[in-house]
């Protein structure tokens, strides 16, 4: 009887943890406002993602900080909803896809105009060089040094938004490890007089991942601009 009651208690605790995870996801799904200098900017995670900064998890915070220079302030760091559920019940997230939004601390308290935004874009993308689209992306990334990003395509170039797509082959974990690739998009956008940097990351396994990151980047940018239109 005691053993049976113990099993029942564990089931109840597991169900409660899952319900809390689902509730927390739904609570984070709505857009929210973040103060950037003297402006309030509306942010939202892309569909299927949830902001995880409020968890206070050192592991997740360290991952977010590793994705951006210390000169940036993190405004949003979001994982796929499935990863949030895994993390909430004590399992390790897969981290197949994740997104981050930051703003440069040096410009945070300034009102950024068109000329300053152009300079910010030029400075941010200068080291990427020219885009080198390849018919065989996997072979192209194999020829690059491990871990070094290659500019694949420009996704958008507007006066208030510039977006590019990059890819890289990651260093091997072991000599016999299968190759691992990652895609990332960087979108620099001027919103309410503030410069933001949106980044989307995805493992690269096939062409569906390329189409996904293109579409996800475009949707996130469009939604951000819609939320902050006035």
C-alpha positions in Angstrom: 0.0 0.0 0.0 2.8 2.4 0.9 4.6 1.7 -2.4 1.4 2.2 -4.3 0.8 5.5 -2.6 4.3 6.6 -3.4 3.8 5.9 -7.1 0.6 7.8 -7.1 2.3 10.8 -5.4 5.0 10.8 -8.1 2.3 10.7 -10.8 0.6 13.7 -9.2 3.8 15.6 -8.9 4.7 14.9 -12.6 1.3 16.0 -13.7 1.5 19.2 -11.6 4.9 20.0 -13.0 3.6 19.5 -16.6 0.6 21.7 -15.9 2.8 24.4 -14.4 5.0 24.3 -17.4 2.1 24.6 -19.8 0.7 27.5 -17.7 4.0 29.3 -17.7 4.3 28.9 -21.4 0.9 30.4 -22.0 1.8 33.2 -19.6 4.9 34.1 -21.6 3.2 33.8 -25.0 1.8 37.3 -25.0 3.8 40.4 -26.2 5.5 42.4 -23.5 7.1 45.8 -23.2 10.7 46.3 -22.4 12.3 49.7 -21.5 15.2 50.6 -23.8 16.5 54.0 -22.7 13.6 56.4 -22.8 11.5 54.2 -25.1 9.2 51.3 -24.4 9.6 48.6 -27.1 7.0 45.8 -27.6 8.6 42.4 -27.9 7.2 38.9 -28.6 8.9 35.6 -29.1 8.3 34.0 -32.5 5.4 31.5 -32.7 6.4 28.2 -31.1 9.0 29.8 -28.8 8.8 31.1 -25.2 11.0 33.6 -23.3 13.0 31.8 -20.6 14.8 34.6 -18.9 12.4 34.6 -15.9 13.4 31.0 -15.0 16.6 32.4 -13.5 18.4 29.2 -14.6 22.2 29.8 -14.6 22.6 27.3 -17.4 20.1 29.1 -19.7 21.4 32.6 -18.8 25.0 31.4 -19.5 23.9 30.1 -22.9 22.2 33.4 -23.7 25.3 35.4 -22.7 27.5 33.2 -24.9 25.4 34.1 -27.9 26.1 37.8 -27.8 29.0 40.2 -26.8 29.0 41.7 -23.4 28.5 45.1 -25.1 24.8 44.1 -25.7 21.9 43.9 -23.3 19.7 40.8 -23.7 16.0 41.7 -24.0 14.7 38.3 -24.8 16.0 34.7 -25.0 13.5 32.1 -26.1 13.5 28.3 -26.6 11.1 26.2 -28.5 8.0 25.4 -26.4 9.0 21.7 -26.4 12.3 22.5 -24.9 10.6 24.7 -22.2 8.4 21.8 -21.3 11.5 19.4 -21.1 13.3 21.9 -18.9 10.3 22.5 -16.6 10.1 18.8 -15.8 13.8 18.4 -15.2 14.9 17.0 -18.6 17.6 18.5 -20.8 16.4 20.7 -23.7 17.4 19.7 -27.1 18.4 23.2 -28.2 17.7 22.5 -31.8 16.4 26.0 -32.3 16.4 29.2 -30.2 16.2 33.0 -30.6 17.6 36.0 -28.9 17.0 39.8 -29.1 19.5 42.3 -27.8 20.3 46.0 -28.0 23.7 47.6 -27.9 24.4 49.2 -24.5 26.3 52.1 -26.1 23.2 53.2 -28.0 20.6 52.3 -25.5 20.1 55.8 -24.1 20.4 57.6 -27.4 17.7 58.2 -29.9 19.1 56.5 -33.0 18.3 58.3 -36.3 18.6 57.0 -39.9 22.2 57.9 -40.4 23.3 56.5 -37.0 21.4 53.3 -37.8 23.2 52.9 -41.1 26.5 53.3 -39.3 25.4 50.7 -36.8 24.5 48.2 -39.6 27.8 48.8 -41.4 29.8 48.4 -38.3 27.9 45.2 -37.2 28.2 43.5 -40.6 31.6 44.7 -41.8 33.5 41.5 -40.8 31.0 39.2 -42.6 32.3 40.2 -46.0 30.3 39.4 -49.2 27.6 36.8 -49.4 28.8 33.6 -51.1 25.7 31.5 -51.9 26.5 27.9 -52.8 24.6 25.3 -54.8 25.9 22.7 -52.3 25.8 24.5 -48.9 27.1 21.5 -47.0 30.2 21.2 -49.1 30.7 25.0 -48.9 30.6 24.9 -45.1 32.9 21.8 -45.0 35.5 23.9 -46.9 35.4 26.6 -44.2 37.4 26.5 -40.9 35.3 24.8 -38.2 33.2 27.2 -36.3 33.7 30.1 -38.7 30.5 31.6 -39.9 30.0 32.1 -43.7 27.6 34.8 -45.0 25.1 32.9 -47.2 22.5 35.4 -48.3 21.0 38.8 -47.6 17.4 38.3 -46.5 16.2 41.9 -46.4 17.7 45.4 -46.9 15.3 48.3 -46.0 16.1 51.7 -44.5 15.0 50.4 -41.0 15.8 46.7 -41.2 18.7 44.7 -42.6 18.7 40.9 -42.3 21.4 38.3 -43.3 21.7 34.5 -43.2 24.9 32.7 -42.1 26.0 29.1 -41.7 28.9 27.2 -40.1 30.2 23.7 -39.6 30.7 23.2 -35.9 33.9 21.7 -34.4 33.8 18.0 -33.9 33.2 16.7 -30.4 35.4 13.6 -31.2 37.3 12.5 -34.3 34.6 10.0 -35.2 31.7 12.4 -34.6 29.4 13.1 -37.5 29.5 16.6 -38.9 27.3 19.2 -37.3 26.1 22.4 -38.9 24.3 25.5 -37.7 22.4 28.3 -39.4 21.7 31.7 -38.0 20.1 34.9 -39.1 21.0 38.3 -37.9 18.4 41.1 -38.2 19.3 44.7 -37.3 16.1 46.8 -37.0 15.4 50.4 -36.0 12.3 50.5 -33.7 11.0 53.6 -31.9 14.4 55.2 -32.2 16.3 52.2 -30.8 18.6 49.8 -32.6 17.8 46.1 -32.0 19.5 42.9 -33.0 17.3 39.8 -33.5 19.0 36.4 -34.0 17.5 33.1 -34.9 19.5 29.8 -34.6 18.8 26.4 -36.1 20.6 23.2 -36.6 21.1 22.6 -40.3 20.2 19.1 -41.4 18.5 19.6 -44.7 17.0 22.3 -46.9 13.8 22.4 -44.8 15.9 24.1 -42.1 17.0 26.8 -44.6 13.4 27.5 -45.5 12.3 27.4 -41.9 14.9 30.0 -40.7 14.1 32.3 -43.7 10.4 32.2 -42.9 10.8 32.5 -39.1 13.1 35.5 -39.5 10.7 37.3 -41.8 7.7 36.6 -39.5 9.5 37.7 -36.4 10.7 41.0 -38.0 7.2 41.7 -39.4 5.6 41.1 -36.1 8.0 43.3 -34.2 7.5 46.1 -36.6 3.7 45.6 -36.4 3.7 45.7 -32.6 5.7 48.9 -32.5 4.0 50.7 -35.4 2.5 54.1 -34.4 
